[in-house]
Amino acid sequence: MNPTGIIQAIQDNIARVIKGKPQVIEMSIVALLARGHLLLEDVPGVGKTTLAHSLARSLDCSFKRIQFTSDLLPSDIVGVSIFNRQKQAFEFMPGPIFANIVLADEINRTTPKTQSSLLEAMSEAQISFDNKTYPLSQPFMVIATQNPAEYHGTFPLPESQLDRFLMRLRIGYPSPEEEKKVLDRPQSLHPAEELQPLLATHDVLLLQEQVDHVLMEESITDYLLAIVQRTRQSDLLSLGVSTRGALALSRAAKALSLVRGRTYCLPDDIKELAPIVLSHRIMVARAQGLRQRSCEQAERIIQDLVDSIPVPV
Amino acid sequence: MPFDQALRFASIWLASTSFIGLTLGAGLPEWLAVLTGAALILALLRNAGGKSIGRLATYTLMSTTGWNLLVIVGFLGFWVDMLWISGELLPAGVHFLMILMIIKLFNLKLRRDYLHLYAISLVAILASGSLTTDLWYLPIFSLYLVVGVWTLLLFQLTKHPEEPRILTMSVAMRPQPLASVSQVTPQFFWLANGLALATFGLTLVIFFTIPRVGAGFYQKGFGENIRTSGFSETVNLGEIGPIKRDPSVVMRVELSDGLPQQAGRLYLRGVAFDQYDGKAWTNRLNYRRVVSEDAAGTFVLRNSRSLATPRLGDTIRQNILLEPLDTPVLFAAPFIERVSGKFPSVQSDLTGSVYLPFPSSSRIEYSVLSRSNSVLPEDLGAEPSVYPESVIRHFLQIPTQPERIAVLAKEITQTQRTIYNKATAIHSFLTHNFRYSLDAPLIEQDQPLEEFLFTRKTGYCEHYATAMVIMLRTIGIPARLVTGFLATEWNEYGNYYVVRQQDAHAWVEVHLPHSGWITMDPTPPSIETRGSGSPAWHALGRMLDTIRLQWGRIFVQYSAADQLAVVRELEAGSTSARNKALDSMSTLFSPFMAMFGGMADYASKGTIQSLAEVLIPTLIGLAVLLWLGIWRPWANGMISKKTTRDEQVIMQLYGRMVRHLARKGIAKLTAMPPLEFVRLTQERWSNASSAVASITELYCRARFGHIPPTREELSLAENHLRDLMTLEKP
């Protein structure tokens, strides 16, 4: 199996549905290979759900979608025990979380209790119910979306929970030409449905394992740590990046190297990934004015920090 | 460890090394040594990050003016010191140097302060080098060299951050992995130590090849001669006694024929005395003549040949290394026939003693051929015969004293017929009936000899020898007192005798009509007082002494003549030179070989205690080595991080490419990763982009992926770079 070719084929496959967003597609595959979860933050209708759906379809993985609402309960995600009359016993009915790829749509619309049940599953990769532990199937990836424009009736995720997501992506509007291609497509069928699976779940696990063997040279690790260190010292930020954040950046960089067909990381990988991997883990100081949760602003601050740190030569 | 912290550490260590050298070499006054040591320790602790100490230090800090005032006071003190206290330039200068060092240690702020500290420490180590020729200087100086290389490297490397960035571009492009990391890495560690080692090797070559002038200019004023007694014109009875407990080494005697037959004892004759006035011995035959020199530079003593009848004694060849003494006497086994050494002239008196024109202020080496007298058969049977007039005049003198001694002598010898038998009778009488003791304050006595013979019956060598000479003379046998050393301490590692002050001795020479002067020693062998401590420590001490001797031979006494010899050896053929080098190496290290042998011996003997004494230091040394090697952070990743040559080549190519592009106006900023730089080139100069991309890829692979480029790829990259150089930018 040639990983680069396969990964390229998946990207091309998804690109048939998501037009003009190769970077977003690439990063979502990076998140998958790094065993991470993805947070898509953008206005409605730019293809967040479609992206998740197409990824799942290309991988021959099970895919479940949960629409988060304010009255959603943890059992709606995890599952319930139902009394089975034939067996005269309670039986666990697994919820939608038992899938390879789970789309948590509008995650900030539900209560913190429900949010935390999902987040626990994300970090532990297992569910505890009625004193029993049920492991989740591998690969397991949560793609959550949230809408930055609307704040009425939302429960914003705290930083500690945002930390669980490997990266936060913005999809953005497509260019007029790309948008035209979308409109020209036949509307009868959901575009993701026509995709053919290219990779078995087993192969995904193999690829995830290969990420571990990507070499990160010591000077690059130092570079990464210098960036993390800078976020903790910066006056612009009131909260810097945690050690989990540093670990996430390291894993993501290795996965990106694999996606790009290399067996070693480059400083470029770190520099490119830093804004999307780190921006949701920081808190912008209040003195900076503006809305605290401005996604673009956080990314710009990270970008500026990275631009001031010397790259290993 | 970051570079700047490492620099501060290295600087303080440098100062400490030179301070230790100076303390050992110049003997600083205690208060100054303590003060400087305390300042050094305080500076070290402050650097080690002790916060409370740092706070303490800030309290004690004075203003700049205060320090400047202190320097002026120190300078005035220097003049006072030079004119009145020490009275000499060098010690006063050394004291002032230490004061300056203390002041600098508290003022290490700017880079030039560090430079001042280095200058002070350099002067200090040079001063201590010129003040001493001892062995301890070698490890101190080696340490200084290593630390010095470290310090200067670190000083150079920490230079960049402090300088204003005049050209951001050029700073950005300088491919300097060390500076960018700013950490003391394993490579850096080994680089620094390797450089120090190379410097040391080079110095050694220079030492052996560049002509030398003199040694230790200031040495003379400082190194004091060892004070001896018993070798001047007049010697009071009891003068040798007080020095019998002084263990300082006076000379080392190498026997070229191995151990003499009389295993373990060698008499080293100094001066002979003929006149005794009841309290002191005097040498009246002290008229000295210059000994003539033969063609080979050997001084041959003629009088010894003409005085005595031809005889066939054993010859002893000795190489003697004499420490600076306050007497010009040249010691050797009796009786000296030939002396050779680096002296301008040699004198001898009528008793066969040999002198230099004046006492030597430095260690001298000379070799002697001696021939001992043996008792001829004629003397064993002969009745007392007529002595030459000169012998009678000088060697039968007796001071006015009670008759008891003469009576005693007659009583002892009345049954004996021959001169030789009479002498041996007195000899055995003294040996058996008297007790050896150093606690005999006979020097205040009116008649010390009578006191010794009839009252106390204890004494030491001088009393025995004097008694025997006087008793012999009362019965008409010519005899004289001889002072010198009795060597008993044999060093098996270097094959030489170590002679110490405590080996000073006096004995008797008896004149037999046919045989001439015969050596007799009436002193009974004393109880060995040196036996304290275990044999292992003694072996170790002898081993160290051997190393010290070789150090003095090979390095301190190495002169222009030796250099000439080395050059001749080199001319004679490389093989012989190599052999010589190997020889000298093996001489230098043979004690270690012998040590292993000795350890094996002890082990086989089963003396657990001495084995432990050897093993425990060895184990501690090993533990320290392990600790240095394993627990130190620099030991990590030493093996994994190897940069192959090809990797370095491609990294250099990349550096050249980046510099070339910068000249063309495409600068690589410090925060720009390699691929981003490729994209920048593509935008600005699309013709060049393919070459840049391919070189960058190889560079990234080698630098970050540790995948060395193949030969073809390297030559391709070189071609690309050449094309790039010729390419015109639109």
Boltz contact constraints between the chains, C-beta under 6 A:
constraints:
  - contact:
      token1: [A, 215]
      token2: [B, 705]
      max_distance: 6.0
  - contact:
      token1: [A, 217]
      token2: [B, 704]
      max_distance: 6.0
  - contact:
      token1: [A, 264]
      token2: [B, 704]
      max_distance: 6.0
  - contact:
      token1: [A, 264]
      token2: [B, 705]
      max_distance: 6.0
  - contact:
      token1: [A, 266]
      token2: [B, 700]
      max_distance: 6.0
  - contact:
      token1: [A, 266]
      token2: [B, 704]
      max_distance: 6.0
  - contact:
      token1: [A, 267]
      token2: [B, 673]
      max_distance: 6.0
  - contact:
      token1: [A, 268]
      token2: [B, 673]
      max_distance: 6.0
  - contact:
      token1: [A, 268]
      token2: [B, 675]
      max_distance: 6.0
  - contact:
      token1: [A, 268]
      token2: [B, 676]
      max_distance: 6.0
  - contact:
      token1: [A, 271]
      token2: [B, 673]
      max_distance: 6.0
  - contact:
      token1: [A, 307]
      token2: [B, 671]
      max_distance: 6.0
  - contact:
      token1: [A, 309]
      token2: [B, 671]
      max_distance: 6.0
  - contact:
      token1: [A, 310]
      token2: [B, 670]
      max_distance: 6.0
  - contact:
      token1: [A, 310]
      token2: [B, 671]
      max_distance: 6.0
  - contact:
      token1: [A, 311]
      token2: [B, 671]
      max_distance: 6.0
  - contact:
      token1: [A, 311]
      token2: [B, 673]
      max_distance: 6.0
  - contact:
      token1: [A, 313]
      token2: [B, 175]
      max_distance: 6.0
